Amino acid sequence: MVLKGGPTQDEVMAISLFKLGVQSGDTVADIGCGTGKVAIAMAADAGSVIAVDRREEAIAVAEQAALEAGTSNIEFHCGEATDLLRQIPSLDCAFLGGSQSLETVLDLLAERVKRTIVVNAVLLDTVYEAVRVMKKLDIFEEVVQVQVARSYPLGKSLIFRPIDPVFIVTGRVA
């Protein structure tokens, strides 16, 4: 099954995870987990991962991917991130791959996250909103724009086809 908007490109995920800085034993969240690719990657270092998506089909795909990867430290939730976050007392880091209720989600995360929040965005409106809210919360650090192009054969040579750019917005809570 192919989900709208995903999965996160490997190169973008590598930079996002570097910015996130997951450490051994951390409790982290993947908000808008989609295919579960980022949650599975975070699970390699984190103590536990809480992954949420509002789409039942996304949770089904993510759970299957985690099972196939042999990952057992991810707790998947289908529903609104805002509802789930109100029940979580603290997190070390959080990754946002979705933009639903962004201001409310960032407000809740700023109260709960101890270190880092990373938002991946493809829409300029989402970038603007993430930066605006993070500045309001006094946690904004930077935006990095990532453009990836993949090689494809063309005759006896190669050509590169660009993939849509992604903006990585980073906030530091502490």
C-alpha positions as CSV (number, residue, x, y, z in Angstrom):
1,M,0.0,0.0,0.0
2,V,1.3,3.5,-0.9
3,L,0.5,6.2,1.5
4,K,0.0,9.9,0.6
5,G,3.1,11.9,1.4
6,G,5.5,9.1,2.4
7,P,7.9,7.6,3.0
8,T,10.6,10.0,4.1
9,Q,13.6,9.9,1.7
10,D,16.6,8.2,3.3
11,E,18.9,11.2,2.9
12,V,16.3,13.6,4.4
13,M,15.7,11.1,7.3
14,A,19.5,10.9,8.0
15,I,19.7,14.7,8.4
16,S,16.5,14.8,10.4
17,L,17.7,12.1,12.8
18,F,21.1,13.8,13.1
19,K,19.3,17.1,14.1
20,L,17.0,15.2,16.5
21,G,20.0,13.6,18.3
22,V,18.3,10.5,19.7
23,Q,20.4,9.0,22.5
24,S,20.4,5.5,24.0
25,G,17.5,5.0,26.2
26,D,15.5,8.1,25.1
27,T,11.7,8.2,24.9
28,V,10.9,9.8,21.6
29,A,7.8,10.5,19.5
30,D,7.0,10.3,15.8
31,I,4.0,12.5,15.1
32,G,2.4,11.7,11.8
33,C,4.3,8.5,11.5
34,G,3.0,7.4,8.1
35,T,4.8,4.3,7.0
36,G,6.7,4.1,10.3
37,K,10.1,4.5,8.5
38,V,11.3,7.2,10.9
39,A,9.9,5.5,14.0
40,I,11.8,2.3,13.0
41,A,15.0,4.2,12.5
42,M,14.7,6.0,15.8
43,A,13.9,2.7,17.6
44,A,17.5,1.5,16.8
45,D,18.8,4.0,19.4
46,A,15.9,5.0,21.6
47,G,14.6,3.1,24.6
48,S,11.0,3.6,23.4
49,V,9.2,5.2,20.5
50,I,5.6,6.5,20.6
51,A,4.3,6.7,17.0
52,V,0.9,8.3,16.1
53,D,-1.0,8.8,12.9
54,R,-4.6,9.7,12.4
55,R,-5.0,7.3,9.4
56,E,-5.8,3.7,10.2
57,E,-4.1,2.5,7.0
58,A,-0.9,4.3,8.0
59,I,-0.8,2.6,11.3
60,A,-1.4,-0.8,9.7
61,V,1.5,-0.2,7.2
62,A,3.8,1.1,10.0
63,E,3.0,-1.8,12.3
64,Q,3.7,-4.3,9.5
65,A,7.0,-2.5,8.7
66,A,8.1,-2.6,12.4
67,L,7.2,-6.3,12.5
68,E,9.3,-7.0,9.4
69,A,12.2,-5.0,10.8
70,G,12.1,-7.0,14.1
71,T,11.5,-3.8,16.1
72,S,9.7,-4.2,19.4
73,N,10.1,-0.9,21.2
74,I,7.5,1.1,19.2
75,E,4.1,1.8,20.5
76,F,1.7,2.7,17.7
77,H,-1.5,4.8,18.2
78,C,-4.2,5.7,15.7
79,G,-5.8,9.0,16.5
80,E,-5.1,12.7,17.0
81,A,-1.6,13.6,18.2
82,T,-3.0,16.3,20.4
83,D,-5.1,13.8,22.3
84,L,-2.2,11.4,22.8
85,L,0.3,14.1,23.8
86,R,-1.9,15.3,26.6
87,Q,-1.5,11.9,28.1
88,I,2.4,11.8,27.8
89,P,4.2,13.5,30.7
90,S,7.6,13.8,29.0
91,L,9.7,13.0,26.0
92,D,13.4,13.4,25.2
93,C,12.9,14.2,21.5
94,A,10.0,14.5,18.9
95,F,9.8,14.2,15.2
96,L,6.9,15.7,13.3
97,G,6.3,14.4,9.8
98,G,2.7,15.7,9.6
99,S,1.3,19.2,9.8
100,Q,-2.2,18.7,11.3
101,S,-2.8,21.0,14.3
102,L,0.8,22.1,14.1
103,E,0.6,25.0,16.5
104,T,-1.2,23.0,19.2
105,V,1.1,20.0,18.7
106,L,4.2,22.2,19.0
107,D,2.7,23.9,22.1
108,L,2.2,20.5,23.7
109,L,5.6,19.3,22.7
110,A,7.4,22.4,24.1
111,E,5.9,21.5,27.5
112,R,6.9,17.9,27.3
113,V,10.1,17.6,25.3
114,K,13.4,17.8,27.2
115,R,15.8,18.4,24.2
116,T,14.9,18.5,20.5
117,I,11.9,18.9,18.2
118,V,12.3,18.4,14.4
119,V,9.6,19.2,11.9
120,N,9.9,18.0,8.3
121,A,7.9,20.2,5.8
122,V,7.4,20.3,2.1
123,L,4.9,23.2,2.1
124,L,6.2,26.8,2.6
125,D,3.1,27.5,4.8
126,T,4.1,24.6,7.1
127,V,7.7,26.0,7.3
128,Y,6.4,29.5,8.1
129,E,4.0,28.2,10.8
130,A,6.6,25.9,12.4
131,V,9.1,28.8,12.6
132,R,6.5,31.2,13.8
133,V,5.3,28.9,16.6
134,M,8.8,27.9,17.6
135,K,9.9,31.5,17.8
136,K,6.9,32.3,20.0
137,L,7.8,29.4,22.2
138,D,11.5,30.6,22.2
139,I,12.8,27.2,21.0
140,F,13.5,27.9,17.3
141,E,17.1,27.0,16.2
142,E,17.2,26.8,12.4
143,V,15.7,25.7,9.1
144,V,17.7,23.5,6.7
145,Q,16.5,23.0,3.1
146,V,17.4,19.6,1.6
147,Q,17.3,18.9,-2.1
148,V,18.1,15.4,-3.2
149,A,18.4,14.1,-6.8
150,R,18.7,10.5,-7.8
151,S,20.7,9.2,-10.8
152,Y,19.0,7.3,-13.6
153,P,20.5,5.7,-16.7
154,L,20.1,7.7,-19.9
155,G,21.7,6.0,-22.8
156,K,25.3,5.2,-21.8
157,S,25.4,7.9,-19.2
158,L,23.4,9.1,-16.1
159,I,20.9,11.8,-15.5
160,F,19.7,13.2,-12.2
161,R,16.0,13.6,-11.4
162,P,15.3,15.9,-8.4
163,I,13.0,14.9,-5.6
164,D,10.9,17.7,-4.1
165,P,12.9,19.7,-1.5
166,V,12.2,19.2,2.2
167,F,12.6,21.8,4.9
168,I,13.9,20.5,8.3
169,V,12.9,22.9,11.1
170,T,14.7,22.3,14.4
171,G,13.8,23.5,17.8
172,R,15.8,23.1,21.0
173,V,13.9,23.0,24.3
174,A,16.8,23.0,26.7
